[in-house]
């Protein structure tokens, strides 16, 4: 699984990363806290990507994807 954004989305990803960095700086987070939040954010993106790719036929996969989207993705 790749962390590289699809073509055309690189700017949006960079903007979000820059906004996250500014927010962490404004909050006065330590270096360790920043490293943790960056890793958490990357893991969350990877989980989202994995569920997006898991749109293969099968009732169980579809149910898990639906529940995950309801719980973790904003409307």
C-alpha positions in Angstrom: 0.0 0.0 0.0 1.4 3.4 -1.0 1.2 6.6 1.0 1.6 8.6 -2.3 -1.5 10.6 -3.1 -3.3 10.1 -6.4 -2.4 12.6 -9.2 -4.1 15.9 -8.6 -4.4 15.4 -4.8 -0.8 16.1 -3.9 -1.5 19.8 -3.2 -4.5 19.1 -1.0 -2.5 16.6 1.0 0.4 19.1 1.4 -2.0 21.8 2.5 -3.5 19.5 5.1 -0.1 18.5 6.3 1.0 22.2 6.6 -2.2 23.0 8.5 -1.6 20.1 10.9 1.9 21.4 11.5 0.7 24.9 12.2 -1.9 23.6 14.5 0.6 21.5 16.5 2.9 24.5 16.7 0.1 26.8 17.9 -0.7 24.3 20.6 2.9 24.2 21.7 3.2 20.4 21.4 6.6 18.8 22.2 8.6 17.1 19.5 7.6 13.7 20.9 3.9 14.6 20.7 4.3 15.9 17.2 6.0 12.6 16.1 3.2 10.6 17.7 0.4 12.7 16.0 2.1 12.5 12.6 2.4 8.7 12.9 -1.3 8.5 14.1 -2.4 10.7 11.2 -0.5 8.6 8.7 -1.9 5.4 10.2 -5.4 6.8 9.9 -4.8 7.6 6.2 -3.6 4.1 5.6 -6.6 2.6 7.3 -8.9 4.8 5.2 -7.1 3.8 2.0 -7.3 0.1 3.0 -11.0 0.3 3.5 -11.4 2.2 0.2 -9.6 -0.5 -1.6 -11.6 -3.3 0.1 -14.6 -2.7 -2.1 -14.5 -6.3 -3.4 -17.6 -8.4 -3.5 -18.7 -10.0 -0.3 -21.2 -9.2 2.3 -18.8 -9.1 5.3 -16.4 -6.6 3.6 -19.2 -4.3 2.6 -20.7 -4.4 6.1 -17.3 -3.6 7.7 -16.7 -0.8 5.3 -20.1 0.7 5.9 -19.7 0.6 9.7 -16.2 2.0 9.5 -17.4 4.9 7.4 -20.2 5.6 9.8 -17.9 5.6 12.8 -14.8 7.4 11.5 -15.6 9.6 8.5 -17.2 13.0 8.8 -20.4 13.6 6.8 
